Amino acid sequence: MDPLKKSERTREYKSYPSSVRGQIAYVFLREKTLGHRGLDQIYLGKDPAYTKGFQSMGILHYLGLVNAHHGIFTGSRIDEIIMEVSKIYDSEELISDLNAFRNYKVIEQKSFDEQFQSRVKASLKDDREIRKLRLSKYDGIINKIQTITYSFERNPDVVAEALMRVNGICERCKKPAPFLRKNDGTAYLEVHHKIPLSENGLDLLDNVLALCPNCHREIHHGA
């Protein structure tokens, strides 16, 4: 395996906590499809058009990780990577950062979902034979990551009234609800805020629609 080639530049490395640096190193060693710009955008929350990947590159180069190390542990779990790195390299900083990431993997659910979708898009763009090769080495064992979610304390009266006014008919496609709820036999519709609460929308009747699941998902994810 190629030796570590440490850089003396510390600016980017010292700008982030050990757990974040460990995540950057872990993903770089494990995910061949994701480059420096992707690491900046997904894991550091930076605009890659502005940073050009130099934030994650600075972290990795300080740890001695260069292109020759990219994806060398494809599909490996964090514990396996730490064990292998410990055998091969005498690098307290790299091992410490990887351990910090292993011990601190609590992220927001929204961020986790966005990161996964970005990885799916990267995989879809990859050559199919390369993807099949990765899958042939994949053992199906996955890491368990704790996530946190934030919820808005909505008014149940708004939901109830929105459902009552439509009498089981989706307000978008005008079709009956696709099925009945198992617990009470009522029509299954979902109450959607036209202006999202996360964008300071109000939890009022004139800002909500009662929708079938398909229309609700299309509003959020459709082209």
N, C-alpha and C positions, 0 to 999 in steps of 0.2 A: 504494500500500500504506500502511496506517495507520502513523503514526510510533510509535517506542518511547516508552513512558511510564514512565520509571524511578521506582522507589520508593527512598526513602532508608533504609528498614529493611533491615538486613543480617543479622539473627539467623539466619534459616533458611538464607540463602545461604551463610554462613560455617560452617554446621554440616556441610556435605557437601563431599567432594573435587570438583575440577573435572570429572572424568570423569562423576561421578554427576549434577552439575548440567547438564552437556552432554547427558546422556541424557534428562533431564527436558525440556529445551528441545527436543531433537530430536523426541521422541515427541509433545509438545504441538503442534509445528508440522506434524507429519506425520499424526497420528491424530485425526481429528475425533471419533471415537466414545468416546475415553477422556478423562474429566474429571479434576479435581484429586483427588478421592477415589480414583479408580482409579490415578492416578499414585503417590499416597502408598502404596497397598497393594501394587502390583505392583513398583514400582521403588525405593521407599524402605523397604519391609518394615514399614510402619506400619499400625496398626488404624484404618481410615477412620472408624469409629464414634467414635473418640476424637479423631483429628486433624482430622476434617471437611475434609480436603484442604488445610489451611492450610500444611503443610510445602512441598509442591510449589508452591502458590500464592505463598508467600513468595519462593521461588527465582525463579519466573517474573516476578513483579512487580518484583523487584530488577533483573532483566535488561531490564525494560520490556515484557515480553510479557503481553498481556491477551487477553480473549475475542475481540477483533477479529482476533487473529493465530492463533486456534485452527484447525488443519487447513488453513492456507493453502498448504502444500506437500504435500497429500495424495498419497501414493504415491511421493514423491521420495526419492532416495537421499541419504545423508548428505553426500557430496561436492557434489551439486547444491544442497542447501540451504545449505551453507557458501558456495558460490560466489554464490548469489543474495543471501544476507544480506550478504556482503562488498560487493556492488555497491550495495545500497540503504542500509545503515546503517553509520554510523561508531561501532561499538561493540566495543571491544577485548575486553571481558569476555565477551560473547555468542559472538563468533567463537573466542576462546580456549577457552571451555568446550566448544563444539561440536567443535573440533579435538581436545581432550583425550578426548572420548568416541570420536571416530573412531579415535584411536590406541590406545585401551585398551578393547577389546571382548572381554575374556576373562571369561566368567561360568560359574558352575556349570551343568552340563547340566540338573539338576533344576529350577533356577530358570528357565532358558531355556524348558524345556518348560511350566512352570506359567504363565509370562508369555504364551506363545503360545496356550495353551488359554483364558486369560482374554480374549485379543484375539478368539479365535474366538467365545466366548460373547457378547462385546460386539457383534460383527458380526451374529450371529444375532438379536439384539434390535433391530437397526437396521431402518429402513424398507427394504424390498427395492429400491425404485426408487433410493434413495440409494446402496445397495450396488452396484447395476448401473451407476450413473453413475461411481462410483469405479473399477469394473472396466473401464469403457470408456476410462479414462485411464491404465490400468495397463499398463506395457510388458513385464511378465513378468521383468524383470531384478531380481535380489535381492542383498542384501548377504550377504557371507560372514562369519560370526561364529565366532570360536574359543571353544570351550567346554571346561571341565574336568570330569572325573568323579572321584569317590572310590569305591573298591571295597573290599569286605571280603575278606580272605584266607581263603576257606572251605576246609574240609577235604575233599579229593576222596573220601575213604573214605565220608563221610556221603552224598554224592551217589550214589556207586556202590552202596552198600547200599540206599539208598532206591529206586533204579531196579530193583535185583535183586529186592527183596521183592514188587514189584507185578507182575512178569512181563508188562510191556507194557499193564497195565490202569490207567486213571486212577482214583485213589483217591477222587475226588469223584463223577463221573458213572457210574463203573463200566464205561465203554466202552473198547474197545481204542484204543491210540494212533492218531491220524488218518493217520499216514504213517510211513515208515521213513527213518532218516537216510541221506543220500546217501553219506557216507564209510564207514560200516561196516554198514549194513543193520539196525541196532538200532531198536527202537520209540522214536519221538520223544515224550518226556515231559519236563516241566520240574519241577525240585525247588523247592518253595515253603516258606518259613519261616512257620509259623503265627503266631509272635510275631516280627516283623521284627527283623533284626540291628540296624537303625537305632534300634530301641526296646529295645535291650539283650537281645533274644532270644538263646538259646544255639544254637550250631551243632551240635546233637545230633539223633540219629535220631528221638527222640520229639517233636521240634519241627518236623519237615518232612513234606511230602506230595509224592508224585509225581503231577503233574497234566498233563492234556492242555492245550494252549495256550488253548483256549476257556475252560475252567474257571479257569485261572490268571488270565486277563485279567478274567474276571467277578469273581473275588475282589477284585482290585485296583480295578476301575473300575465294577462293576455297582451298580445301585441297591440 
